[in-house]
């Protein structure tokens, strides 16, 4: 059985709903239509950042200094990867 999460003022929900993953997949494939796969894949680097922010909003947790340092490193890695010129593969 999936755990229940209660948010004051927003009702309760369980983690067994099929709608959020289906919406996420629809958005993912929409992004893949608009961007190259390598660029779109960089968005997966931000999953931990969104997870911690969601925990802060929903559960009232506070990010630690280590979390903030990790966010900065993740964002720097994404910026470096996006700014790096594409290198042709030589065979």
C-alpha positions in Angstrom: 0.0 0.0 0.0 1.3 3.4 -0.9 2.0 5.9 1.9 -0.4 8.8 2.3 0.8 12.4 2.4 -1.4 15.1 3.9 -0.8 18.7 3.0 -2.6 21.3 5.1 -5.1 23.1 2.9 -4.6 20.9 -0.1 -6.1 17.6 0.9 -4.5 14.2 1.1 -3.3 11.9 -1.6 -1.5 8.6 -2.1 1.5 7.8 -4.2 -0.5 5.2 -6.3 -2.2 7.6 -8.7 -1.5 6.8 -12.4 -2.0 10.3 -13.6 1.3 12.0 -12.5 3.5 9.5 -14.3 1.4 9.6 -17.5 1.5 13.4 -17.5 5.3 13.3 -16.9 5.8 11.0 -19.9 3.6 13.1 -22.1 5.7 16.2 -21.2 9.0 14.3 -21.7 8.1 13.2 -25.2 6.8 16.8 -26.0 10.2 18.1 -24.9 12.0 15.4 -27.0 10.1 16.7 -30.1 11.4 20.2 -29.4 15.0 19.6 -28.3 17.8 17.2 -29.1 17.8 14.1 -26.8 21.2 15.1 -25.3 20.0 18.5 -24.3 16.6 17.2 -23.0 18.5 14.6 -21.0 20.3 17.2 -19.1 16.9 18.0 -17.4 17.3 14.7 -15.5 20.2 16.3 -13.6 17.6 18.6 -12.0 15.5 15.7 -10.5 17.2 15.8 -7.1 16.9 19.6 -7.0 13.1 19.4 -7.7 12.8 16.6 -5.1 14.4 18.6 -2.3 12.3 21.7 -3.2 9.2 19.6 -3.3 10.1 18.2 0.2 10.6 21.7 1.4 7.2 22.8 0.1 5.1 19.8 0.9 6.8 18.5 4.1 8.4 21.7 5.4 11.9 20.4 5.3 14.8 22.8 5.1 17.7 22.2 2.6 21.0 21.8 4.4 24.2 23.6 3.3 25.3 20.4 1.6 22.1 20.4 -0.4 22.7 23.9 -1.6 26.3 23.1 -2.5 25.0 20.1 -4.5 22.5 22.3 -6.3 25.2 24.7 -7.3 27.4 21.8 -8.6 24.5 20.3 -10.5 23.6 23.7 -12.1 27.2 24.3 -13.0 27.5 20.9 -14.7 24.3 21.6 -16.7 25.6 25.0 -17.8 29.0 23.6 -18.8 27.3 20.7 -20.7 25.0 23.1 -22.6 27.7 25.5 -23.5 30.2 22.9 -24.7 30.4 22.9 -28.5 29.3 19.7 -30.1 32.3 17.7 -31.2 31.9 15.5 -34.3 32.8 11.8 -33.6 35.8 10.7 -35.6 36.1 7.1 -36.6 
